[in-house]
Amino acid sequence: MKKLFCLIAMCGWGALFSVAAQKQEKVVVNLIETSDVHGCYFPYDFIRRHPQKGSLARVCSFVEERRKQYPDAVVLMDNGDILQGQPIAYYYNYIDTASVHVCASMLNYLRYDVGNMGNHDVETGHAVYDRWVRQCNHPVLGANIISTHTGKPYLPPYKIITRKGVKIAVLGMITPAIPSWLPEPLWSGLRFEDMETCARKWVKQIKEKEHPDVLVGLFHSGPEGNKLGDVVENASANVARNVPGFDVVFMGHDHAKHCEKIVNVAGDTVLIIDPANTAKVVSDVKICVTRKGDRIVSKTVEGDLADV
């Protein structure tokens, strides 16, 4: 106490506040991703008529526990291909088009923070996915889904989420190979931009405008793979490697589990992770940020595939 009064007497209250501001603070944020759920909202396969693993119902229990463990520090994301697969999805896609889509109701109940568009969501057609997007309480992203009428993204390109004072930017993109699989009436008025080209543009804008503490990619595309004509179908690892700035890239589309760290062209480490399909596992990422005042002095990213 004597030292405290001496400090105040010599330097004033400003010095005291300056010292206090330099105290380090650690914050852990838990990012959880589902992808390629394919209508598996319940732990039952209504096509083959038997119980099945996974489902949004089991994800709900997992997320509830995490929200207790990390109060106000969980970010829940879906990475597309959720409107197609089981009969219940088709029923609300094409039969009961007056009610709120059951998928929107479930995502809202689970309090998803952000979603992303997948190729099988586009497959349902404008009437279905436009309605579903409107009914979700969270944004459904698509930075590289471009309106041919405006030249701008048809869906929000990114979302800013703040947890415990940590500012997180989530950039969403889809595999651009849609025209190789789906007839144009399903995506009329749209074009699909190369992921790496799109990422370079938006990462620059996000950094300059938002100054995030954490940059996340939410990409409905596998790590790397075949080209369909001039289009790279699976480009997530290429983006993580060639476009500096990402801390973690959440992947989907290829139905393959994946969790590894790669080094980008700037020499920084990027976690790339994919929970495969039907919500049997989720991507479970913890980001530990150490701050000193308003300045981040260190940041660690660790990921796992959690069985739900």
Buried (B, 14 or more C-beta within 10 A) or exposed (E): EEEEEEBEEEEEEEEEEEEEEEEEEEBBBBBBBBBBBBBBBBBBBBEEEEEBBBBBBBBBEBBEEBBEEBEEBBBBBBBBBBBBBBEBBBBBBEEEEEEBBBBBBBBBEBEBBBBBBBBBBBBBBBEBBEBBBEBBEBBBBBBBBBEEEEEEBBBBBBBEBEBBEBBBBBBBBBBBBBBEBBEEEBBEEBBBBBBBEBBBBBBEBBBEEBEBBBBBBBBBBBBBBEEBEEBBBBBBBBBBBBBBBBBBBBBBBBBBBBBEBBEBEEEEEBBBBBBBBBBBBBBBBBBBBBBEEEEBEEBEBEBEBBEB
